[in-house]
Amino acid sequence: MYMKIIATIFTVLLGVLILFLRQLPEHISNKLIANTKFLNNRQLQVEQYFRQLGGSELKEVMEEWTKYITFMDETMETLNSDDGIARFKSLTHKTLLYGSDKTVAILGLLNQYNFKGQRDGGAKLMLYIANLIASLKYDFTGYQIDPLDLLRTEITDFDSNERDYNKMNADINEELHKLFSHR
């Protein structure tokens, strides 16, 4: 008699355990989906907050950086002047305040490039700035643009040097990838 009761209890417990184990993957999956949705919603809320808070400032920052590309000759001439340095520092400050993590990372790479004094006729510097503008454009509008397209609009011999620009851009993207893979 006790054996039947124990066998029945064991069978019921085994059935409950089997049901639990069958539903466990679905429960884990639902939990992961809920966590992902929470993180994505949080990220969207943070982005929206910063867009509302600094929308006009972000637009101004993007416009100022874009002037570095559209007025490239003047930029290269004045970059080392006192006014040029002050403008660059102010723009760096505003970019740090309103830029996304990617934008700030590109700004860091750009400044490291400047600090090291590496020169290639300004081509890579302009490509860093083009990447920065593309990232700011995404921050501000959600539209993704190719930094090379920005250079294509202003550099008259772009086609004859396109291979070099593609290589430099790939190098910049690799630097960004390394930065973000360590986080």
Disulfide bonds with the S-S distance in Angstrom:
none
